[in-house]
Amino acid sequence: MKRRIVFATNNAHKIAEASAVLGDRFELVTLRECGITEDIPETEPTLEGNASQKAHYIYERTGLDCFADDTGLEVAVLGGAPGVRSARYATDGHDFDANNRLLLHNMEGATDRSARFRTVISLILGGREHLFEGVVEGRIAESAAGVGGFGYDPLFIPEGSDCSFAEMPAEEKNAVSHRGRAVRKLAAFLDAAE
């Protein structure tokens, strides 16, 4: 029997990525399926804080085992920005194109293009919280390339590759991505907890 667990997102891209890593051992339940349609607060100043805040919000309303993630792109030359504000870098909405344009604008002339993606997952299992982190180092391209993925994927080139995340097939991206790494840690923990 599949283990049901709530993933605190309605982002279809995130659900697909997590499902691909978790495989058929788990049934991911979305927020909509739990009847949660409101925006979940993300008011903490860190990725860890936001992931935890979201997971606790879901657990308090459903009582179900759940996990939430927060992800940030941290660019060295920008002092770690956009970081915790990655999804709302250019606007208050999730306008990926505007975020990418602003990032390229803010990096004009920069010779240091190093960056990293970092995902933190907060899992609440049986009322107890556990945190998992996934990091991938890389660099920011001079211009967008590729049509896959979402967010900053057209600009981010992971270490050891010449392709942006948006140019990679989903399986290849999941094998090296920050979210894939964090979800694999989550899956290993869940497997051991059974």
N, C-alpha and C positions, 0 to 999 in steps of 0.2 A: 504494500500500500504506500502511495506517495505521501510524503510529509508535507502538510500545508503550512505555508509561511507567508505573511504579508510583507510585500515590498512596498515601502512608503513612497511610491511614485506613480504617476500616470504617464510618464515619459516612455513612449513605445520603444524608442531606441535603447534606453537603459534596461527595460524589461527583456528585450531580445538579447542584449549582451549578457545579462545575468542568467537567463534561461539557457543560453548556449553553454555557459561554463558549468552551471549546476546540473545540467542534463535532466533526465527523466526521473531522478530520485525525488525531486521536489516539485510541488505545484505552487507556483507563485500566484498569490492572490493580490489583486490591485486595490488601490484605494477605492475606486468606484464600486468594486465588488463588495467592499465593506460598508458602502453607503457614505463614505467620506468624500465630499465634493468641495469643501472649502479649501482655501490655500493654507498649507501648514506653515506655521511661523518658522522663519530662518533669521533670527535676530542676534545670534551669537557672533563674536568677533573671530572665531576660528572654525576650521572645517570640522574638528572634533566636536566642538560645541553645537554646531548646526546639526550634524548627524545625530548626536545624542538627543537634542531637542525634538527633532522630527520623530525619532523612534519612540521616545516617551509619550509624545502626543498621540501616536497611533495606539500604543499599548494601553494608555489610560482610557481610550475611547472604545477599544475592542476587547481587551484582555487576551488578545491572541499573540503568539510568538510573532515577532516582526523584525525587520531590519530597514535601516535608512542609510543613505549615503550622502556625502557632500564631496564635491570635487572642485579643485581649483587648479588653474594654470598659473605657475609661479615663474616669472621671467626675471632673470638675474639683473639685467640692466635697468629694470623698472623697480628694483628693490623688492621683488616678490609679488608685485602686482601682475594681473588683477586679483590673484589669490582668492580669498573668500568671496569676493564680489565678481567672480568670473562670469556668472550667468547674467549679471546686471551691470556689466562694465560700462556700456554706452548708454543704456536706458534702464528704466525700471522693469521693462518686459524682457522676455527671453529672445531678443533680436540678434540672432547669430551673425547676420551680415554686418550689422552696425558694430557689434563687438569686434569682429575681425578687422573692419576698416579702422576703428579707433586704435586697435593694437598695432597695426602696421604704421599708422600715422605716428604713434608715440615712439615707435622704434626706428623712424626714419634716420638714416645715417649711422645707426648703431653697428659696430663691428662685432660686439659680443652678442650673439643671438641665442645663447644657451638658455634653456628653460626646462621645466619639469612639470609633469602632470602628477597630482597627488589626489588619491581618493581615500577617504576615511569612511568605514562602515561601522555603524552602531547596531549590534544585534541585542535584542531583548528576548531571552529564552528562559521560560519558567520564572519570569520576573527579575532575572539578573542580567546586567548589561555587560557586553564584551565588545571591545573595539579591535578593528583590523585595518591595516593600512597597506595601500599599494602605490608604488611610485615608479614612474618611468622617466628617465632622463632623455633629453633631446635638444632640438633647436627650433627656432621659428624661421620659416622660409621667408624669402623676400616677397613672395606673392602666393596667393591661394592656388592649390592644385587638387583635383579630384572631386568626386561628387558623392562619395559614400560618407557614412558616419554623420556627425552633427557637431555643433559648437565650433571649437577651434581646430577640428580635425583637418581641414584643408591647409592649415598653416603649420601644424606640428609634425616635425620629422623625428621619429624616435631614433635614439642612438643605434648605430649599426645598420641604418637603412638610408636609402636615397629617396624613399617614397614618403609622402605625407600619410597620416592615418586615413584620410579621405580617399587615397589612391589604393589602399590595401583591401583585399577581400576580408569580409567580417572575421573569418576564422583566423587569419594571419594577425589582424589587429587584436583580437581577443587574447591571442597567445602572448602578446607582449604588453598590452595596455595596462594602465594603472588600475582601472576598474576590474579588468580580468584578474590581475594579481590579487587585489583585495577580495574579490569574490571566491577565488580558489582557496584563500586562507579561511574564509567563512565556511566554505563547503567542507574543508578538511576538519574544521572544528565541529561542524554539525554531524559529520560522519562519526567522529570519535565520541560524540555525546550520546549517540544512539545506544 
